[in-house]
């Protein structure tokens, strides 16, 4: 049976593993302790919150059909999305409101469902440091020097800059690795610093979320986790607040407590509720490579695939959305299956 090595256990990797499961023996190496990449979930007592990607947009029927195959805990997010401008003025803004999904246990459930439906072996806390091409097969070398493989093909899921580093340092044909790395370095990203604000009272807003459409406010996004069934107990509220790119880059390595306090002040001003300056508890996360802003030159990816190196992710799809990552994983997995046949 064909042997496939997978770098990273994000949503695209989970979908690709699901697509190739019948024809391949799959080994997944994930640097963190979690699954689903930036579709990330944390829990604090009875509270569940998605602190990376906010939801799965119902914008691709194939993806919608897939998640309904594993609908244990699938939940629709209640409420619409309004907008605010650089002055913090809120308006309805959006005429079309798409359906939005998560899971009662959080978005990471998506990858868990997909991996559980396969025979893939997933090794967490295993960082791939180097990729080696030996003849027509591949070997992955982790941070401890352990070698995994050999593999007939690779699925490589990290963000483009991190995949570029793997390409640059790969023991592979110099021209091939340079062509791939150069294309990946051209993919631009938005950085997002996220604060999670917990309150011991309920908010009475008419919206699920607020988004800054002119990208001129320090805050880019505010979402209410209590609009997701099973996430927040009655009588409480949890806000996920994402700063804009410029603010996030400038403050990325600043004191986290100061960043959280600043974002809480911004939220209180936008919704005109001074209570929000004093959350009962907080959390935070920096996403250096949060959202791809530009696409990738597909010719370089095609050449890499000829050698058995398949890049996957929302940045390959050219759309910074969870459903786009899942769709890309399914489509890339299907191409890999065709190459095996």
Secondary structure by P-SEA (a helix, b strand, c coil): cbbbbbccccaaaaaaaaaaccccbbbbbbcccccccccbbbbcccccccccccccccccaaaaaaaaaacccbbbbcbbbbbcccccccccccccccbbbbcccccaaaaaaaaaaccbbbbccccccbbbbcccbbbbbcccccccccccbbbbbccaaaaaaaaaaccccaaaaaaaaaaaaabbbbbbbbbbbbbccccccccccccccccccccccccccccccccccccbbbbbbbbcaaaaaaaccccaaaaaaaaaaaaaaaaccccccccccccccccccccccccccaaaaaaaaaacbbbbcccccccccaaaaaaaaaaaaaaaaaaac
